[in-house]
Amino acid sequence: MAQHQPASYGNKPREPATRGRARIINPTEAVYHGHYDLAEFIAMYGLTPLDAREIFARIGPARSDLDRYMKAHR
């Protein structure tokens, strides 16, 4: 842009954004706090992987739902 021409409608041109460093993700933060992952669910209730996978797929990963289901079936 020429120096004698104003910026569009009086606004000054913005400085380019600087990129910072990417945040390192803690692996425990990647898992939802209100959900089990399959390995944790198996370890928690001592199930076989096939049984746990079937329950996990039917009920879902939410801790409250799985805990309620397991409590009712024990």
Secondary structure as GFF3:
##gff-version 3
##sequence-region A 1 74
A	DSSP	three_ten_helix	8	10	.	.	.	ID=ss1
A	DSSP	alpha_helix	27	30	.	.	.	ID=ss2
A	DSSP	alpha_helix	38	45	.	.	.	ID=ss3
A	DSSP	alpha_helix	49	59	.	.	.	ID=ss4
A	DSSP	alpha_helix	63	72	.	.	.	ID=ss5
###
